Amino acid sequence: MRRVAAAGVILSIVCALSACGGGSGSGVSEGDAKEAFVLSMVSVLSASIGLAFGQDVPGATLEEETQNLVLDDFRLDEFFGADSELAYKSVSGTVANEEDAMVADLILEGGPVETIGFRLTGEQLQSAGGFSTTITINGKEVSLEITEADLQGE
């Protein structure tokens, strides 16, 4: 039940972000870039938390030796629900833990962003007012301002 409620909140964030305008310089709109980033970030965090609590998370494994999170066809439609109306259907790739950050190199299926890479520090994730980050979308670097409103779906 908690997973369904959390998925609903996350889905509203992603859907609200898709209405953003502007250009990102990567061939996708700023709204598409933010949607893909937030969806990727939420997928990584959700899979990590599930695995940490011993849950079976289809499409997600934790490598024993490196402790890297591996997503292999992590089905977003199954995780968020078939009626979620997300442009993206799945996420695949690796998320490595560095000293002070998580580093993701992911492939998205189904939307305008095909590949995304980002590095997020604990400080960024805990920032109350949002944060700035540079991500790589479809092979091009994009700078984004992620505000608290973006994260809350406003």
N, C-alpha and C positions, 0 to 999 in steps of 0.2 A: 504494500500500500504506500509506504514512504517513497519507494522508487517511482511509482506512478505520479505522486504529487510532485516530487522533485523534477521528474521529466516534464511535467506540465509547466512548471515555472521556467525551466530551461528553454522549453519550446517557445514560450511567449517571448523570451529574450531574443532568441534567434529570429523569430518572425518579425519582431519590431525592428531589429537591426536591418533586415532586408529592405526596409523602406528608405534607408539613408541614400543620399545622392552624392554627387561629386565624383572626381576621377582619382584613380590610384596610380596611374602611370604604368600599370601592369597589364592593361587590356581588359580589366574588369573595373566596375565601379567601386567607390569607397564602401558603399553599402554591401556589395558582394564580398569585398575583402574582409570587412568586419564580421559579416555573417559566417564566412568560412573559418576565420580565426576563432571566434567565440565557440562555434560548433566543435572545432578541433580541440580547443582547450577543454571544453566541457566533456567531450568524449574521453580524452586522456585522463582527466581527473576522475570521472565516473568509473572508468575501467580500473584505474589504480586503486581507488577506494574499495571497490568490490573485491578485487583480488586480495587486498590487504586484510579484509575481513573474512577471507576464506571462501568467498562465493565463487561459483562457476560463472565466468563471464565469457560467453561464446565469442570467439574471434579475438580474445585477449589472453596473453600469457606473459609471465614474468620469467626472463631468462635467469636460471639459477646462478650461473657464474658471474655475469655482468650486472644483474639486477635491472637490466633494460626492460622496458615495457614494449612488447611486440604486439601490434594490432594487425591481424590478418583477416581482411574482409569483415571487420567489426561492423555489423549491420545496424545502421542507424534507425531504419524503419522498424526493426524488431525491438531495439532498445527503447526508442521513444514512442513506438506504437505505429501501426500501419496507417492510421488516419492522421499522422502528424504533418503531412503535406510538405515535408522538407524536400528541397531540390536535390540534396545529397543523399545517396543510398548507403554508402559505406566508406570506411576509413581504413587504410592499411599503412603500415610503416613502423618506425622505431622511435622510441622516446628514451633518451639516455639521461642519466643523472650525473651532473657534474658537481663540483664542490658546492656551488651556490646557486645552481640553476638546473632546470630541466630543458633539454634540447630535443626538439621534435623535428622529424623529417617524414612527412606524411603524403600520401596520395589519396585524393578524394574522388569518389565516383558519383557522377550525376549532375554536377553543376558547372558554373563557369570557371571555378578555381579547380585546377586539376592537381597541382602540387602546392604544398605549403610547408614552410620551415620556419621555426621560431625558437627563441631562447627566452625563457621567463625565469626571473629570480624570485625568491621568496618575498623579497621586499616589494616587487611589483604586484604579486598576488595578494599581498596584505595591505596595499595602499588604499586608504579609505576614499580618496577622491578620484581614483582611476590611475592610469599610468600611460606613458609613452612607450612605444616599442617599434622596432623595425623588424619586419617579417619578409620572407621571400615567398612570393606568389607567382606560380607559373614561370619560375626562373628569374624574376625581377624583384629587386628590393623595394619595399613599400613601407613608409612611415605611417603609423596610426596613433591617434590619440584615443585611448579607450577610457571613456568617462564612467563615473558611477551610474549615470543614467543609461549608458549603453549596456552595462552589466545587469541593470534592473529592468531592461526592456522598455524604457520610456522614450 
